[in-house]
Amino acid sequence: MIGGMKRIRAVIADDDASMRELVRETLSREGAVVVAQAADGLAAVELSLEHRPDVAVLDIQMPELGGDTAAQVLRTLDPGIGLVLLSSDPSAAAPEALSSVDAVLSKLEMARLGHAVRDVVTSDERCGSIRIA
């Protein structure tokens, strides 16, 4: 537990291994535990269903299945999961996918990731309740 709260469990997905490591380090500094990592959206969905994390942090553009589409699938299969999209171009997300996610964050603002994830996980609302540009 961190500050009286349970540790946040996260799945992260990015096709860039160095970005996955940066996300893992950022979340770890905030007290979260990364339970699985994926290099594509399809693996992110499978790992999320296997590990049942509190949140999935997904790159928008990945092979097999983009993070925006993976988020839509995850929202359908696990409505309680927190979903954060990361991208160097947040406007690249499909508009219909944005209604499935809780936050969109630019990779240029990684310092805000830990707070965004904690806000998403502790919010009682899902789907578009938090927007970070």
PyMOL commands that place a pseudoatom at each C-alpha (Angstrom):
pseudoatom trace, name=CA, resn=MET, resi=1, chain=A, elem=C, hetatm=0, pos=[0.000, 0.000, 0.000]
pseudoatom trace, name=CA, resn=ILE, resi=2, chain=A, elem=C, hetatm=0, pos=[1.133, 3.486, -0.860]
pseudoatom trace, name=CA, resn=GLY, resi=3, chain=A, elem=C, hetatm=0, pos=[-0.169, 6.319, 1.290]
pseudoatom trace, name=CA, resn=GLY, resi=4, chain=A, elem=C, hetatm=0, pos=[-3.023, 4.168, 2.563]
pseudoatom trace, name=CA, resn=MET, resi=5, chain=A, elem=C, hetatm=0, pos=[-3.971, 3.072, -0.939]
pseudoatom trace, name=CA, resn=LYS, resi=6, chain=A, elem=C, hetatm=0, pos=[-3.456, -0.329, -2.516]
pseudoatom trace, name=CA, resn=ARG, resi=7, chain=A, elem=C, hetatm=0, pos=[-0.677, -0.592, -5.075]
pseudoatom trace, name=CA, resn=ILE, resi=8, chain=A, elem=C, hetatm=0, pos=[-1.877, 0.054, -8.578]
pseudoatom trace, name=CA, resn=ARG, resi=9, chain=A, elem=C, hetatm=0, pos=[-1.388, -2.887, -10.927]
pseudoatom trace, name=CA, resn=ALA, resi=10, chain=A, elem=C, hetatm=0, pos=[-0.685, -1.963, -14.545]
pseudoatom trace, name=CA, resn=VAL, resi=11, chain=A, elem=C, hetatm=0, pos=[-0.220, -3.538, -17.950]
pseudoatom trace, name=CA, resn=ILE, resi=12, chain=A, elem=C, hetatm=0, pos=[1.799, -1.429, -20.371]
pseudoatom trace, name=CA, resn=ALA, resi=13, chain=A, elem=C, hetatm=0, pos=[2.007, -1.756, -24.143]
pseudoatom trace, name=CA, resn=ASP, resi=14, chain=A, elem=C, hetatm=0, pos=[4.280, -0.015, -26.611]
pseudoatom trace, name=CA, resn=ASP, resi=15, chain=A, elem=C, hetatm=0, pos=[6.110, -1.376, -29.636]
pseudoatom trace, name=CA, resn=ASP, resi=16, chain=A, elem=C, hetatm=0, pos=[9.222, 0.556, -28.569]
pseudoatom trace, name=CA, resn=ALA, resi=17, chain=A, elem=C, hetatm=0, pos=[11.073, -1.379, -25.833]
pseudoatom trace, name=CA, resn=SER, resi=18, chain=A, elem=C, hetatm=0, pos=[12.802, 1.762, -24.532]
pseudoatom trace, name=CA, resn=MET, resi=19, chain=A, elem=C, hetatm=0, pos=[9.427, 3.503, -24.159]
pseudoatom trace, name=CA, resn=ARG, resi=20, chain=A, elem=C, hetatm=0, pos=[8.016, 0.491, -22.291]
pseudoatom trace, name=CA, resn=GLU, resi=21, chain=A, elem=C, hetatm=0, pos=[10.975, 0.730, -19.917]
pseudoatom trace, name=CA, resn=LEU, resi=22, chain=A, elem=C, hetatm=0, pos=[10.423, 4.472, -19.426]
pseudoatom trace, name=CA, resn=VAL, resi=23, chain=A, elem=C, hetatm=0, pos=[6.731, 3.904, -18.672]
pseudoatom trace, name=CA, resn=ARG, resi=24, chain=A, elem=C, hetatm=0, pos=[7.611, 1.056, -16.271]
pseudoatom trace, name=CA, resn=GLU, resi=25, chain=A, elem=C, hetatm=0, pos=[10.149, 3.223, -14.439]
pseudoatom trace, name=CA, resn=THR, resi=26, chain=A, elem=C, hetatm=0, pos=[7.735, 6.157, -14.248]
pseudoatom trace, name=CA, resn=LEU, resi=27, chain=A, elem=C, hetatm=0, pos=[4.928, 4.034, -12.830]
pseudoatom trace, name=CA, resn=SER, resi=28, chain=A, elem=C, hetatm=0, pos=[7.269, 2.250, -10.405]
pseudoatom trace, name=CA, resn=ARG, resi=29, chain=A, elem=C, hetatm=0, pos=[8.428, 5.593, -8.997]
pseudoatom trace, name=CA, resn=GLU, resi=30, chain=A, elem=C, hetatm=0, pos=[4.769, 6.343, -8.284]
pseudoatom trace, name=CA, resn=GLY, resi=31, chain=A, elem=C, hetatm=0, pos=[4.389, 3.042, -6.428]
pseudoatom trace, name=CA, resn=ALA, resi=32, chain=A, elem=C, hetatm=0, pos=[2.596, 1.100, -9.154]
pseudoatom trace, name=CA, resn=VAL, resi=33, chain=A, elem=C, hetatm=0, pos=[3.452, -2.474, -10.085]
pseudoatom trace, name=CA, resn=VAL, resi=34, chain=A, elem=C, hetatm=0, pos=[3.725, -3.365, -13.761]
pseudoatom trace, name=CA, resn=VAL, resi=35, chain=A, elem=C, hetatm=0, pos=[2.333, -6.902, -13.940]
pseudoatom trace, name=CA, resn=ALA, resi=36, chain=A, elem=C, hetatm=0, pos=[2.886, -7.383, -17.694]
pseudoatom trace, name=CA, resn=GLN, resi=37, chain=A, elem=C, hetatm=0, pos=[4.328, -5.688, -20.768]
pseudoatom trace, name=CA, resn=ALA, resi=38, chain=A, elem=C, hetatm=0, pos=[3.341, -6.069, -24.415]
pseudoatom trace, name=CA, resn=ALA, resi=39, chain=A, elem=C, hetatm=0, pos=[4.777, -4.932, -27.736]
pseudoatom trace, name=CA, resn=ASP, resi=40, chain=A, elem=C, hetatm=0, pos=[1.427, -4.836, -29.535]
pseudoatom trace, name=CA, resn=GLY, resi=41, chain=A, elem=C, hetatm=0, pos=[-2.239, -4.242, -28.820]
pseudoatom trace, name=CA, resn=LEU, resi=42, chain=A, elem=C, hetatm=0, pos=[-3.346, -7.840, -29.254]
pseudoatom trace, name=CA, resn=ALA, resi=43, chain=A, elem=C, hetatm=0, pos=[-0.872, -9.031, -26.612]
pseudoatom trace, name=CA, resn=ALA, resi=44, chain=A, elem=C, hetatm=0, pos=[-1.970, -6.135, -24.372]
pseudoatom trace, name=CA, resn=VAL, resi=45, chain=A, elem=C, hetatm=0, pos=[-5.569, -7.338, -24.499]
pseudoatom trace, name=CA, resn=GLU, resi=46, chain=A, elem=C, hetatm=0, pos=[-4.553, -10.946, -23.772]
pseudoatom trace, name=CA, resn=LEU, resi=47, chain=A, elem=C, hetatm=0, pos=[-2.280, -9.943, -20.882]
pseudoatom trace, name=CA, resn=SER, resi=48, chain=A, elem=C, hetatm=0, pos=[-4.887, -7.597, -19.426]
pseudoatom trace, name=CA, resn=LEU, resi=49, chain=A, elem=C, hetatm=0, pos=[-7.472, -10.364, -19.409]
pseudoatom trace, name=CA, resn=GLU, resi=50, chain=A, elem=C, hetatm=0, pos=[-4.964, -12.743, -17.826]
pseudoatom trace, name=CA, resn=HIS, resi=51, chain=A, elem=C, hetatm=0, pos=[-3.630, -10.375, -15.125]
pseudoatom trace, name=CA, resn=ARG, resi=52, chain=A, elem=C, hetatm=0, pos=[-6.708, -8.181, -14.510]
pseudoatom trace, name=CA, resn=PRO, resi=53, chain=A, elem=C, hetatm=0, pos=[-4.761, -4.959, -13.829]
pseudoatom trace, name=CA, resn=ASP, resi=54, chain=A, elem=C, hetatm=0, pos=[-6.273, -1.768, -12.470]
pseudoatom trace, name=CA, resn=VAL, resi=55, chain=A, elem=C, hetatm=0, pos=[-5.081, 0.127, -15.528]
pseudoatom trace, name=CA, resn=ALA, resi=56, chain=A, elem=C, hetatm=0, pos=[-3.666, -0.447, -18.999]
pseudoatom trace, name=CA, resn=VAL, resi=57, chain=A, elem=C, hetatm=0, pos=[-1.307, 2.161, -20.459]
pseudoatom trace, name=CA, resn=LEU, resi=58, chain=A, elem=C, hetatm=0, pos=[-1.335, 1.768, -24.237]
pseudoatom trace, name=CA, resn=ASP, resi=59, chain=A, elem=C, hetatm=0, pos=[0.581, 3.387, -27.080]
pseudoatom trace, name=CA, resn=ILE, resi=60, chain=A, elem=C, hetatm=0, pos=[-1.918, 4.495, -29.731]
pseudoatom trace, name=CA, resn=GLN, resi=61, chain=A, elem=C, hetatm=0, pos=[0.064, 3.234, -32.722]
pseudoatom trace, name=CA, resn=MET, resi=62, chain=A, elem=C, hetatm=0, pos=[1.282, -0.373, -32.467]
pseudoatom trace, name=CA, resn=PRO, resi=63, chain=A, elem=C, hetatm=0, pos=[1.391, -3.419, -34.734]
pseudoatom trace, name=CA, resn=GLU, resi=64, chain=A, elem=C, hetatm=0, pos=[-1.292, -6.121, -34.729]
pseudoatom trace, name=CA, resn=LEU, resi=65, chain=A, elem=C, hetatm=0, pos=[-3.783, -3.889, -32.948]
pseudoatom trace, name=CA, resn=GLY, resi=66, chain=A, elem=C, hetatm=0, pos=[-3.354, -0.222, -32.098]
pseudoatom trace, name=CA, resn=GLY, resi=67, chain=A, elem=C, hetatm=0, pos=[-3.782, 0.963, -28.541]
pseudoatom trace, name=CA, resn=ASP, resi=68, chain=A, elem=C, hetatm=0, pos=[-6.918, 2.889, -29.426]
pseudoatom trace, name=CA, resn=THR, resi=69, chain=A, elem=C, hetatm=0, pos=[-8.589, -0.255, -30.791]
pseudoatom trace, name=CA, resn=ALA, resi=70, chain=A, elem=C, hetatm=0, pos=[-7.206, -2.390, -27.937]
pseudoatom trace, name=CA, resn=ALA, resi=71, chain=A, elem=C, hetatm=0, pos=[-8.787, 0.103, -25.519]
pseudoatom trace, name=CA, resn=GLN, resi=72, chain=A, elem=C, hetatm=0, pos=[-12.186, -0.366, -27.150]
pseudoatom trace, name=CA, resn=VAL, resi=73, chain=A, elem=C, hetatm=0, pos=[-11.864, -4.160, -26.848]
pseudoatom trace, name=CA, resn=LEU, resi=74, chain=A, elem=C, hetatm=0, pos=[-10.742, -3.935, -23.219]
pseudoatom trace, name=CA, resn=ARG, resi=75, chain=A, elem=C, hetatm=0, pos=[-13.569, -1.550, -22.296]
pseudoatom trace, name=CA, resn=THR, resi=76, chain=A, elem=C, hetatm=0, pos=[-16.061, -4.081, -23.663]
pseudoatom trace, name=CA, resn=LEU, resi=77, chain=A, elem=C, hetatm=0, pos=[-14.456, -7.102, -21.963]
pseudoatom trace, name=CA, resn=ASP, resi=78, chain=A, elem=C, hetatm=0, pos=[-13.524, -5.393, -18.665]
pseudoatom trace, name=CA, resn=PRO, resi=79, chain=A, elem=C, hetatm=0, pos=[-15.566, -2.206, -18.085]
pseudoatom trace, name=CA, resn=GLY, resi=80, chain=A, elem=C, hetatm=0, pos=[-13.794, -1.499, -14.779]
pseudoatom trace, name=CA, resn=ILE, resi=81, chain=A, elem=C, hetatm=0, pos=[-10.260, -1.271, -16.170]
pseudoatom trace, name=CA, resn=GLY, resi=82, chain=A, elem=C, hetatm=0, pos=[-8.649, 2.154, -16.314]
pseudoatom trace, name=CA, resn=LEU, resi=83, chain=A, elem=C, hetatm=0, pos=[-7.391, 3.009, -19.804]
pseudoatom trace, name=CA, resn=VAL, resi=84, chain=A, elem=C, hetatm=0, pos=[-4.670, 5.534, -20.601]
pseudoatom trace, name=CA, resn=LEU, resi=85, chain=A, elem=C, hetatm=0, pos=[-3.512, 6.153, -24.164]
pseudoatom trace, name=CA, resn=LEU, resi=86, chain=A, elem=C, hetatm=0, pos=[-0.001, 7.433, -24.878]
pseudoatom trace, name=CA, resn=SER, resi=87, chain=A, elem=C, hetatm=0, pos=[1.183, 8.910, -28.143]
pseudoatom trace, name=CA, resn=SER, resi=88, chain=A, elem=C, hetatm=0, pos=[3.666, 11.318, -29.616]
pseudoatom trace, name=CA, resn=ASP, resi=89, chain=A, elem=C, hetatm=0, pos=[0.574, 12.574, -31.491]
pseudoatom trace, name=CA, resn=PRO, resi=90, chain=A, elem=C, hetatm=0, pos=[-2.535, 12.214, -29.275]
pseudoatom trace, name=CA, resn=SER, resi=91, chain=A, elem=C, hetatm=0, pos=[-4.744, 13.399, -32.141]
pseudoatom trace, name=CA, resn=ALA, resi=92, chain=A, elem=C, hetatm=0, pos=[-3.870, 10.138, -33.958]
pseudoatom trace, name=CA, resn=ALA, resi=93, chain=A, elem=C, hetatm=0, pos=[-6.423, 8.211, -31.886]
pseudoatom trace, name=CA, resn=ALA, resi=94, chain=A, elem=C, hetatm=0, pos=[-9.555, 7.191, -33.733]
pseudoatom trace, name=CA, resn=PRO, resi=95, chain=A, elem=C, hetatm=0, pos=[-12.362, 9.497, -32.541]
pseudoatom trace, name=CA, resn=GLU, resi=96, chain=A, elem=C, hetatm=0, pos=[-14.632, 6.552, -31.716]
pseudoatom trace, name=CA, resn=ALA, resi=97, chain=A, elem=C, hetatm=0, pos=[-11.901, 5.094, -29.493]
pseudoatom trace, name=CA, resn=LEU, resi=98, chain=A, elem=C, hetatm=0, pos=[-11.640, 8.224, -27.376]
pseudoatom trace, name=CA, resn=SER, resi=99, chain=A, elem=C, hetatm=0, pos=[-14.998, 7.517, -25.767]
pseudoatom trace, name=CA, resn=SER, resi=100, chain=A, elem=C, hetatm=0, pos=[-13.533, 4.231, -24.444]
pseudoatom trace, name=CA, resn=VAL, resi=101, chain=A, elem=C, hetatm=0, pos=[-10.526, 5.705, -22.641]
pseudoatom trace, name=CA, resn=ASP, resi=102, chain=A, elem=C, hetatm=0, pos=[-10.073, 7.622, -19.411]
pseudoatom trace, name=CA, resn=ALA, resi=103, chain=A, elem=C, hetatm=0, pos=[-7.032, 9.717, -20.347]
pseudoatom trace, name=CA, resn=VAL, resi=104, chain=A, elem=C, hetatm=0, pos=[-4.898, 10.594, -23.343]
pseudoatom trace, name=CA, resn=LEU, resi=105, chain=A, elem=C, hetatm=0, pos=[-1.362, 11.711, -22.659]
pseudoatom trace, name=CA, resn=SER, resi=106, chain=A, elem=C, hetatm=0, pos=[1.392, 12.943, -24.936]
pseudoatom trace, name=CA, resn=LYS, resi=107, chain=A, elem=C, hetatm=0, pos=[4.655, 11.016, -24.653]
pseudoatom trace, name=CA, resn=LEU, resi=108, chain=A, elem=C, hetatm=0, pos=[6.282, 14.431, -24.336]
pseudoatom trace, name=CA, resn=GLU, resi=109, chain=A, elem=C, hetatm=0, pos=[4.638, 14.816, -20.923]
pseudoatom trace, name=CA, resn=MET, resi=110, chain=A, elem=C, hetatm=0, pos=[5.705, 11.586, -19.238]
pseudoatom trace, name=CA, resn=ALA, resi=111, chain=A, elem=C, hetatm=0, pos=[6.163, 13.407, -15.927]
pseudoatom trace, name=CA, resn=ARG, resi=112, chain=A, elem=C, hetatm=0, pos=[2.366, 13.545, -15.687]
pseudoatom trace, name=CA, resn=LEU, resi=113, chain=A, elem=C, hetatm=0, pos=[1.855, 9.813, -16.276]
pseudoatom trace, name=CA, resn=GLY, resi=114, chain=A, elem=C, hetatm=0, pos=[1.968, 8.688, -12.648]
pseudoatom trace, name=CA, resn=HIS, resi=115, chain=A, elem=C, hetatm=0, pos=[-0.595, 11.263, -11.573]
pseudoatom trace, name=CA, resn=ALA, resi=116, chain=A, elem=C, hetatm=0, pos=[-2.818, 10.503, -14.570]
pseudoatom trace, name=CA, resn=VAL, resi=117, chain=A, elem=C, hetatm=0, pos=[-2.792, 6.776, -13.790]
pseudoatom trace, name=CA, resn=ARG, resi=118, chain=A, elem=C, hetatm=0, pos=[-3.580, 7.361, -10.109]
pseudoatom trace, name=CA, resn=ASP, resi=119, chain=A, elem=C, hetatm=0, pos=[-6.417, 9.756, -11.047]
pseudoatom trace, name=CA, resn=VAL, resi=120, chain=A, elem=C, hetatm=0, pos=[-7.859, 7.229, -13.497]
pseudoatom trace, name=CA, resn=VAL, resi=121, chain=A, elem=C, hetatm=0, pos=[-7.697, 4.350, -11.014]
pseudoatom trace, name=CA, resn=THR, resi=122, chain=A, elem=C, hetatm=0, pos=[-9.181, 6.309, -8.113]
pseudoatom trace, name=CA, resn=SER, resi=123, chain=A, elem=C, hetatm=0, pos=[-11.966, 7.921, -10.158]
pseudoatom trace, name=CA, resn=ASP, resi=124, chain=A, elem=C, hetatm=0, pos=[-15.433, 6.449, -9.804]
pseudoatom trace, name=CA, resn=GLU, resi=125, chain=A, elem=C, hetatm=0, pos=[-16.168, 7.367, -13.416]
pseudoatom trace, name=CA, resn=ARG, resi=126, chain=A, elem=C, hetatm=0, pos=[-14.936, 5.601, -16.519]
pseudoatom trace, name=CA, resn=CYS, resi=127, chain=A, elem=C, hetatm=0, pos=[-14.710, 6.547, -20.179]
pseudoatom trace, name=CA, resn=GLY, resi=128, chain=A, elem=C, hetatm=0, pos=[-13.590, 10.038, -20.903]
pseudoatom trace, name=CA, resn=SER, resi=129, chain=A, elem=C, hetatm=0, pos=[-13.760, 11.387, -17.380]
pseudoatom trace, name=CA, resn=ILE, resi=130, chain=A, elem=C, hetatm=0, pos=[-10.175, 12.665, -17.537]
pseudoatom trace, name=CA, resn=ARG, resi=131, chain=A, elem=C, hetatm=0, pos=[-8.433, 14.257, -20.495]
pseudoatom trace, name=CA, resn=ILE, resi=132, chain=A, elem=C, hetatm=0, pos=[-4.765, 15.182, -20.538]
pseudoatom trace, name=CA, resn=ALA, resi=133, chain=A, elem=C, hetatm=0, pos=[-3.311, 16.668, -23.688]
for i in range(1, 133): cmd.bond("trace and resi %d" % i, "trace and resi %d" % (i + 1))
show_as sticks, trace
zoom trace
